[in-house]
Amino acid sequence: MSAPRWGRLPGGLRDLTAADGFAIAAAYRDDEICRWLPVPRGLPPEAYGAWADEAAALRASGDGLRLAIEWAGGLAGSIEVRRVDRRARSCELSYWSVPDRRRTGGTAAAVRTLADHLVTSAEFRRVELRIAPGNAASLALARRAGFVPEGTLRRAGFLGDGSVVDLTVWSRTDRDVGR
């Protein structure tokens, strides 16, 4: 597989840009996001904006995507396509949502929609999620988004406080789309 043909993004998703810096900075002050994800805290919005602005280069290289989940004209969360393995035609999704958009089904719908898009339009066979076993909300989201639990990677991840944790692996494959 050469560089993925990302295609037109499904509705509600768009590339992150520097203009999202203030919303990302606010999200990264949220204790729940910082508990489960190793995100940098306390940087000025311009730093987050520069990180988001790298999305175009990441997309062009075929090494991933950094996407905004939009809701009512604002940033409701983000999904990143990472760990792209072109030979295996697989990738991993990482996501977060702002506090007032949690448990509404919007992020689960965005994750499922993007996973299905990657399989049907971008030639991936497999999309993974890796979730800390204690993150009950994210585990529930994986189920709602149609991902299948596969097992545990021992001491494979780390949390916002730097502690090392196991990660559960969930997948959605080309054979799952349509179910």
Salt bridges, closest charged atoms under 4 A:
ASP15 OD2 - ARG59 NE 3.14
ASP20 OD1 - ARG14 NH2 2.73
ASP30 OD2 - ARG102 NH2 2.44
ASP31 OD1 - ARG41 NH2 2.82
GLU54 OE1 - ARG66 NH1 3.29
ASP63 OD1 - ARG86 NH2 3.24
GLU70 OE2 - ARG14 NE 2.79
GLU80 OE2 - ARG66 NE 3.55
GLU92 OE2 - ARG82 NH2 3.38
GLU92 OE1 - ARG83 NH1 2.40
GLU92 OE1 - ARG130 NE 3.81
ASP116 OD2 - ARG112 NE 3.93
ASP116 OD1 - ARG172 NE 2.64
GLU123 OE2 - ARG5 NH2 1.83
GLU128 OE2 - ARG126 NE 2.99
GLU128 OE1 - ARG130 NH2 3.19
GLU150 OE1 - ARG126 NH2 2.47
ASP176 OD1 - ARG179 NH2 3.70
